[in-house]
Amino acid sequence: MVNCANFDFNWHIVYNYEDDAQPIYPAGTKLHVISYHDNTESHRGNMDSANWTGGGSRTIDEMAFGWISWYDLNEDEYETELESRANNNN
């Protein structure tokens, strides 16, 4: 989850967190992704706003793609990481 003030996506393919800043969620957490594409003339990365960008059968037809990577932690690893981050923030 990108949660950075004033982050400029500027057609980036991947945003990587620093190891100690990666989000950490408990087991059972669900991530819900919503994606929008700015097809207006004011979008500097849009070559032709007249191009159709309606729904399609493939993600690229809609000009959006969400990629989420994760690493599973067992309960002990999760608790250790939470404690480590709490100690580093004090």
N, CA, C and O atoms as a GROMACS GRO file, in nm:
protein
  360
    1MET      N    1   0.083  -0.116   0.000
    1MET     CA    2   0.000   0.000   0.000
    1MET      C    3   0.088   0.123   0.000
    1MET      O    4   0.168   0.144   0.092
    2VAL      N    5   0.074   0.204  -0.101
    2VAL     CA    6   0.151   0.327  -0.109
    2VAL      C    7   0.080   0.431  -0.024
    2VAL      O    8  -0.035   0.466  -0.051
    3ASN      N    9   0.147   0.477   0.075
    3ASN     CA   10   0.090   0.575   0.166
    3ASN      C   11   0.197   0.681   0.191
    3ASN      O   12   0.246   0.695   0.303
    4CYS      N   13   0.231   0.756   0.088
    4CYS     CA   14   0.339   0.855   0.096
    4CYS      C   15   0.284   0.991   0.057
    4CYS      O   16   0.221   1.006  -0.048
    5ALA      N   17   0.306   1.090   0.140
    5ALA     CA   18   0.259   1.224   0.109
    5ALA      C   19   0.326   1.275  -0.017
    5ALA      O   20   0.448   1.269  -0.031
    6ASN      N   21   0.246   1.326  -0.108
    6ASN     CA   22   0.293   1.385  -0.234
    6ASN      C   23   0.373   1.291  -0.322
    6ASN      O   24   0.454   1.337  -0.402
    7PHE      N   25   0.353   1.160  -0.310
    7PHE     CA   26   0.423   1.066  -0.397
    7PHE      C   27   0.374   1.085  -0.540
    7PHE      O   28   0.253   1.089  -0.563
    8ASP      N   29   0.465   1.095  -0.634
    8ASP     CA   30   0.430   1.115  -0.775
    8ASP      C   31   0.443   0.981  -0.847
    8ASP      O   32   0.555   0.936  -0.873
    9PHE      N   33   0.332   0.919  -0.879
    9PHE     CA   34   0.336   0.788  -0.944
    9PHE      C   35   0.409   0.796  -1.078
    9PHE      O   36   0.491   0.709  -1.108
   10ASN      N   37   0.382   0.898  -1.157
   10ASN     CA   38   0.454   0.923  -1.281
   10ASN      C   39   0.487   0.795  -1.358
   10ASN      O   40   0.598   0.778  -1.408
   11TRP      N   41   0.391   0.707  -1.367
   11TRP     CA   42   0.405   0.583  -1.444
   11TRP      C   43   0.508   0.487  -1.387
   11TRP      O   44   0.566   0.407  -1.461
   12HIS      N   45   0.531   0.494  -1.256
   12HIS     CA   46   0.621   0.397  -1.195
   12HIS      C   47   0.561   0.258  -1.204
   12HIS      O   48   0.439   0.240  -1.197
   13ILE      N   49   0.646   0.160  -1.220
   13ILE     CA   50   0.600   0.022  -1.226
   13ILE      C   51   0.594  -0.037  -1.085
   13ILE      O   52   0.501  -0.112  -1.053
   14VAL      N   53   0.692  -0.004  -1.002
   14VAL     CA   54   0.700  -0.064  -0.868
   14VAL      C   55   0.737   0.042  -0.766
   14VAL      O   56   0.820   0.129  -0.793
   15TYR      N   57   0.677   0.036  -0.651
   15TYR     CA   58   0.717   0.119  -0.539
   15TYR      C   59   0.761   0.025  -0.429
   15TYR      O   60   0.680  -0.055  -0.380
   16ASN      N   61   0.887   0.032  -0.388
   16ASN     CA   62   0.941  -0.055  -0.285
   16ASN      C   63   0.961   0.022  -0.155
   16ASN      O   64   1.019   0.130  -0.155
   17TYR      N   65   0.912  -0.035  -0.046
   17TYR     CA   66   0.933   0.023   0.086
   17TYR      C   67   1.071  -0.014   0.139
   17TYR      O   68   1.127  -0.116   0.100
   18GLU      N   69   1.124   0.070   0.226
   18GLU     CA   70   1.242   0.032   0.304
   18GLU      C   71   1.199  -0.084   0.394
   18GLU      O   72   1.082  -0.095   0.430
   19ASP      N   73   1.294  -0.171   0.431
   19ASP     CA   74   1.260  -0.289   0.510
   19ASP      C   75   1.184  -0.256   0.638
   19ASP      O   76   1.090  -0.326   0.674
   20ASP      N   77   1.225  -0.150   0.708
   20ASP     CA   78   1.161  -0.118   0.835
   20ASP      C   79   1.033  -0.035   0.820
   20ASP      O   80   0.970   0.000   0.920
   21ALA      N   81   0.994  -0.005   0.697
   21ALA     CA   82   0.873   0.074   0.674
   21ALA      C   83   0.765  -0.003   0.598
   21ALA      O   84   0.658   0.050   0.571
   22GLN      N   85   0.794  -0.128   0.564
   22GLN     CA   86   0.694  -0.207   0.492
   22GLN      C   87   0.573  -0.229   0.582
   22GLN      O   88   0.588  -0.258   0.700
   23PRO      N   89   0.454  -0.215   0.526
   23PRO     CA   90   0.334  -0.241   0.607
   23PRO      C   91   0.335  -0.384   0.660
   23PRO      O   92   0.380  -0.476   0.592
   24ILE      N   93   0.286  -0.401   0.779
   24ILE     CA   94   0.276  -0.534   0.839
   24ILE      C   95   0.133  -0.550   0.891
   24ILE      O   96   0.083  -0.467   0.966
   25TYR      N   97   0.070  -0.658   0.850
   25TYR     CA   98  -0.070  -0.680   0.883
   25TYR      C   99  -0.088  -0.817   0.946
   25TYR      O  100  -0.014  -0.911   0.914
   26PRO      N  101  -0.184  -0.830   1.036
   26PRO     CA  102  -0.208  -0.960   1.100
   26PRO      C  103  -0.273  -1.059   1.002
   26PRO      O  104  -0.330  -1.020   0.900
   27ALA      N  105  -0.263  -1.185   1.037
   27ALA     CA  106  -0.325  -1.289   0.955
   27ALA      C  107  -0.472  -1.259   0.935
   27ALA      O  108  -0.541  -1.211   1.025
   28GLY      N  109  -0.520  -1.288   0.815
   28GLY     CA  110  -0.661  -1.267   0.783
   28GLY      C  111  -0.693  -1.130   0.726
   28GLY      O  112  -0.806  -1.105   0.687
   29THR      N  113  -0.593  -1.042   0.722
   29THR     CA  114  -0.616  -0.909   0.665
   29THR      C  115  -0.647  -0.920   0.517
   29THR      O  116  -0.583  -0.997   0.446
   30LYS      N  117  -0.743  -0.844   0.470
   30LYS     CA  118  -0.777  -0.841   0.328
   30LYS      C  119  -0.737  -0.706   0.270
   30LYS      O  120  -0.764  -0.601   0.330
   31LEU      N  121  -0.673  -0.709   0.155
   31LEU     CA  122  -0.636  -0.586   0.086
   31LEU      C  123  -0.732  -0.565  -0.029
   31LEU      O  124  -0.756  -0.655  -0.109
   32HIS      N  125  -0.788  -0.446  -0.037
   32HIS     CA  126  -0.883  -0.412  -0.142
   32HIS      C  127  -0.817  -0.304  -0.228
   32HIS      O  128  -0.780  -0.199  -0.177
   33VAL      N  129  -0.802  -0.330  -0.357
   33VAL     CA  130  -0.734  -0.238  -0.446
   33VAL      C  131  -0.835  -0.171  -0.538
   33VAL      O  132  -0.918  -0.237  -0.602
   34ILE      N  133  -0.827  -0.038  -0.545
   34ILE     CA  134  -0.908   0.039  -0.638
   34ILE      C  135  -0.812   0.116  -0.727
   34ILE      O  136  -0.717   0.178  -0.678
   35SER      N  137  -0.836   0.112  -0.856
   35SER     CA  138  -0.745   0.178  -0.949
   35SER      C  139  -0.824   0.270  -1.040
   35SER      O  140  -0.933   0.238  -1.086
   36TYR      N  141  -0.765   0.387  -1.065
   36TYR     CA  142  -0.825   0.484  -1.155
   36TYR      C  143  -0.724   0.523  -1.261
   36TYR      O  144  -0.604   0.523  -1.235
   37HIS      N  145  -0.771   0.557  -1.379
   37HIS     CA  146  -0.684   0.608  -1.484
   37HIS      C  147  -0.734   0.746  -1.526
   37HIS      O  148  -0.852   0.764  -1.556
   38ASP      N  149  -0.643   0.841  -1.528
   38ASP     CA  150  -0.676   0.978  -1.570
   38ASP      C  151  -0.654   0.987  -1.720
   38ASP      O  152  -0.540   0.993  -1.766
   39ASN      N  153  -0.762   0.989  -1.795
   39ASN     CA  154  -0.753   0.995  -1.941
   39ASN      C  155  -0.778   1.137  -1.993
   39ASN      O  156  -0.815   1.154  -2.109
   40THR      N  157  -0.760   1.235  -1.909
   40THR     CA  158  -0.785   1.373  -1.952
   40THR      C  159  -0.664   1.431  -2.026
   40THR      O  160  -0.554   1.377  -2.019
   41GLU      N  161  -0.688   1.540  -2.095
   41GLU     CA  162  -0.580   1.608  -2.167
   41GLU      C  163  -0.475   1.662  -2.071
   41GLU      O  164  -0.359   1.678  -2.109
   42SER      N  165  -0.513   1.691  -1.947
   42SER     CA  166  -0.419   1.749  -1.850
   42SER      C  167  -0.318   1.648  -1.796
   42SER      O  168  -0.219   1.687  -1.735
   43HIS      N  169  -0.342   1.518  -1.818
   43HIS     CA  170  -0.250   1.415  -1.769
   43HIS      C  171  -0.127   1.412  -1.859
   43HIS      O  172  -0.137   1.380  -1.977
   44ARG      N  173  -0.010   1.444  -1.803
   44ARG     CA  174   0.111   1.457  -1.885
   44ARG      C  175   0.157   1.325  -1.948
   44ARG      O  176   0.231   1.327  -2.046
   45GLY      N  177   0.114   1.212  -1.894
   45GLY     CA  178   0.153   1.083  -1.951
   45GLY      C  179   0.054   1.030  -2.053
   45GLY      O  180   0.076   0.923  -2.110
   46ASN      N  181  -0.053   1.103  -2.077
   46ASN     CA  182  -0.155   1.059  -2.170
   46ASN      C  183  -0.126   1.117  -2.308
   46ASN      O  184  -0.132   1.238  -2.328
   47MET      N  185  -0.094   1.030  -2.401
   47MET     CA  186  -0.058   1.077  -2.534
   47MET      C  187  -0.178   1.122  -2.617
   47MET      O  188  -0.165   1.212  -2.700
   48ASP      N  189  -0.294   1.060  -2.595
   48ASP     CA  190  -0.411   1.095  -2.675
   48ASP      C  191  -0.537   1.070  -2.593
   48ASP      O  192  -0.580   0.956  -2.579
   49SER      N  193  -0.596   1.175  -2.540
   49SER     CA  194  -0.714   1.160  -2.455
   49SER      C  195  -0.836   1.114  -2.533
   49SER      O  196  -0.938   1.078  -2.473
   50ALA      N  197  -0.828   1.114  -2.666
   50ALA     CA  198  -0.941   1.067  -2.746
   50ALA      C  199  -0.946   0.914  -2.752
   50ALA      O  200  -1.047   0.858  -2.794
   51ASN      N  201  -0.839   0.847  -2.711
   51ASN     CA  202  -0.838   0.701  -2.712
   51ASN      C  203  -0.940   0.646  -2.614
   51ASN      O  204  -0.957   0.700  -2.504
   52TRP      N  205  -1.008   0.540  -2.654
   52TRP     CA  206  -1.107   0.475  -2.570
   52TRP      C  207  -1.038   0.408  -2.452
   52TRP      O  208  -0.937   0.340  -2.469
   53THR      N  209  -1.092   0.427  -2.331
   53THR     CA  210  -1.034   0.362  -2.212
   53THR      C  211  -1.140   0.292  -2.130
   53THR      O  212  -1.125   0.275  -2.009
   54GLY      N  213  -1.247   0.251  -2.193
   54GLY     CA  214  -1.355   0.183  -2.122
   54GLY      C  215  -1.315   0.045  -2.077
   54GLY      O  216  -1.201   0.003  -2.098
   55GLY      N  217  -1.407  -0.025  -2.016
   55GLY     CA  218  -1.381  -0.159  -1.965
   55GLY      C  219  -1.339  -0.255  -2.075
   55GLY      O  220  -1.377  -0.240  -2.191
   56GLY      N  221  -1.262  -0.351  -2.036
   56GLY     CA  222  -1.214  -0.451  -2.131
   56GLY      C  223  -1.198  -0.585  -2.062
   56GLY      O  224  -1.219  -0.595  -1.941
   57SER      N  225  -1.160  -0.686  -2.135
   57SER     CA  226  -1.144  -0.818  -2.075
   57SER      C  227  -1.009  -0.836  -2.010
   57SER      O  228  -0.990  -0.927  -1.929
   58ARG      N  229  -0.913  -0.750  -2.043
   58ARG     CA  230  -0.780  -0.759  -1.983
   58ARG      C  231  -0.754  -0.635  -1.899
   58ARG      O  232  -0.809  -0.528  -1.926
   59THR      N  233  -0.671  -0.647  -1.798
   59THR     CA  234  -0.638  -0.533  -1.713
   59THR      C  235  -0.581  -0.419  -1.794
   59THR      O  236  -0.614  -0.303  -1.771
   60ILE      N  237  -0.494  -0.450  -1.891
   60ILE     CA  238  -0.432  -0.343  -1.968
   60ILE      C  239  -0.532  -0.270  -2.056
   60ILE      O  240  -0.507  -0.156  -2.096
   61ASP      N  241  -0.646  -0.333  -2.087
   61ASP     CA  242  -0.750  -0.264  -2.164
   61ASP      C  243  -0.807  -0.147  -2.085
   61ASP      O  244  -0.855  -0.049  -2.143
   62GLU      N  245  -0.804  -0.158  -1.955
   62GLU     CA  246  -0.858  -0.055  -1.869
   62GLU      C  247  -0.749   0.040  -1.818
   62GLU      O  248  -0.777   0.126  -1.736
   63MET      N  249  -0.628   0.024  -1.866
   63MET     CA  250  -0.516   0.110  -1.830
   63MET      C  251  -0.484   0.104  -1.681
   63MET      O  252  -0.445   0.204  -1.622
   64ALA      N  253  -0.498  -0.012  -1.620
   64ALA     CA  254  -0.469  -0.025  -1.478
   64ALA      C  255  -0.416  -0.164  -1.448
   64ALA      O  256  -0.454  -0.263  -1.510
   65PHE      N  257  -0.326  -0.168  -1.351
   65PHE     CA  258  -0.274  -0.296  -1.306
   65PHE      C  259  -0.227  -0.280  -1.163
   65PHE      O  260  -0.155  -0.185  -1.132
   66GLY      N  261  -0.267  -0.368  -1.076
   66GLY     CA  262  -0.222  -0.364  -0.937
   66GLY      C  263  -0.140  -0.487  -0.906
   66GLY      O  264  -0.185  -0.600  -0.928
   67TRP      N  265  -0.022  -0.467  -0.854
   67TRP     CA  266   0.067  -0.579  -0.820
   67TRP      C  267   0.100  -0.569  -0.672
   67TRP      O  268   0.154  -0.468  -0.626
   68ILE      N  269   0.068  -0.672  -0.598
   68ILE     CA  270   0.095  -0.674  -0.455
   68ILE      C  271   0.181  -0.795  -0.426
   68ILE      O  272   0.146  -0.908  -0.459
   69SER      N  273   0.295  -0.771  -0.363
   69SER     CA  274   0.383  -0.879  -0.320
   69SER      C  275   0.376  -0.889  -0.168
   69SER      O  276   0.354  -0.789  -0.100
   70TRP      N  277   0.395  -1.008  -0.115
   70TRP     CA  278   0.394  -1.023   0.030
   70TRP      C  279   0.483  -1.137   0.071
   70TRP      O  280   0.523  -1.221  -0.010
   71TYR      N  281   0.513  -1.139   0.198
   71TYR     CA  282   0.591  -1.244   0.261
   71TYR      C  283   0.513  -1.290   0.383
   71TYR      O  284   0.479  -1.208   0.468
   72ASP      N  285   0.484  -1.420   0.391
   72ASP     CA  286   0.409  -1.472   0.504
   72ASP      C  287   0.499  -1.486   0.627
   72ASP      O  288   0.610  -1.538   0.617
   73LEU      N  289   0.450  -1.440   0.740
   73LEU     CA  290   0.518  -1.456   0.868
   73LEU      C  291   0.439  -1.553   0.955
   73LEU      O  292   0.316  -1.550   0.956
   74ASN      N  293   0.509  -1.640   1.027
   74ASN     CA  294   0.437  -1.720   1.125
   74ASN      C  295   0.408  -1.630   1.245
   74ASN      O  296   0.456  -1.517   1.250
   75GLU      N  297   0.331  -1.677   1.340
   75GLU     CA  298   0.287  -1.593   1.452
   75GLU      C  299   0.406  -1.538   1.531
   75GLU      O  300   0.404  -1.422   1.571
   76ASP      N  301   0.508  -1.620   1.555
   76ASP     CA  302   0.626  -1.574   1.629
   76ASP      C  303   0.701  -1.465   1.553
   76ASP      O  304   0.743  -1.366   1.612
   77GLU      N  305   0.718  -1.483   1.422
   77GLU     CA  306   0.786  -1.382   1.340
   77GLU      C  307   0.708  -1.251   1.340
   77GLU      O  308   0.766  -1.143   1.348
   78TYR      N  309   0.577  -1.261   1.332
   78TYR     CA  310   0.491  -1.143   1.332
   78TYR      C  311   0.507  -1.065   1.463
   78TYR      O  312   0.526  -0.943   1.462
   79GLU      N  313   0.498  -1.134   1.576
   79GLU     CA  314   0.510  -1.069   1.706
   79GLU      C  315   0.649  -1.009   1.724
   79GLU      O  316   0.663  -0.899   1.779
   80THR      N  317   0.752  -1.078   1.678
   80THR     CA  318   0.889  -1.027   1.687
   80THR      C  319   0.905  -0.899   1.605
   80THR      O  320   0.968  -0.804   1.650
   81GLU      N  321   0.848  -0.898   1.485
   81GLU     CA  322   0.858  -0.779   1.399
   81GLU      C  323   0.783  -0.662   1.459
   81GLU      O  324   0.832  -0.549   1.456
   82LEU      N  325   0.665  -0.685   1.513
   82LEU     CA  326   0.590  -0.578   1.580
   82LEU      C  327   0.669  -0.520   1.696
   82LEU      O  328   0.678  -0.398   1.712
   83GLU      N  329   0.727  -0.606   1.778
   83GLU     CA  330   0.805  -0.562   1.893
   83GLU      C  331   0.927  -0.483   1.848
   83GLU      O  332   0.960  -0.379   1.905
   84SER      N  333   0.995  -0.531   1.745
   84SER     CA  334   1.114  -0.463   1.693
   84SER      C  335   1.079  -0.324   1.645
   84SER      O  336   1.152  -0.228   1.673
   85ARG      N  337   0.970  -0.311   1.573
   85ARG     CA  338   0.930  -0.179   1.520
   85ARG      C  339   0.888  -0.086   1.634
   85ARG      O  340   0.917   0.034   1.631
   86ALA      N  341   0.820  -0.140   1.734
   86ALA     CA  342   0.780  -0.058   1.849
   86ALA      C  343   0.903  -0.006   1.922
   86ALA      O  344   0.906   0.110   1.962
   87ASN      N  345   1.004  -0.090   1.938
   87ASN     CA  346   1.126  -0.050   2.007
   87ASN      C  347   1.204   0.053   1.925
   87ASN      O  348   1.265   0.143   1.983
   88ASN      N  349   1.203   0.042   1.794
   88ASN     CA  350   1.275   0.135   1.707
   88ASN      C  351   1.206   0.271   1.698
   88ASN      O  352   1.270   0.371   1.666
   89ASN      N  353   1.076   0.275   1.727
   89ASN     CA  354   1.001   0.401   1.718
   89ASN      C  355   1.003   0.478   1.849
   89ASN      O  356   0.954   0.591   1.855
   90ASN      N  357   1.059   0.420   1.953
   90ASN     CA  358   1.064   0.488   2.084
   90ASN      C  359   1.194   0.562   2.100
   90ASN      O  360   1.216   0.625   2.204
   0.00000   0.00000   0.00000
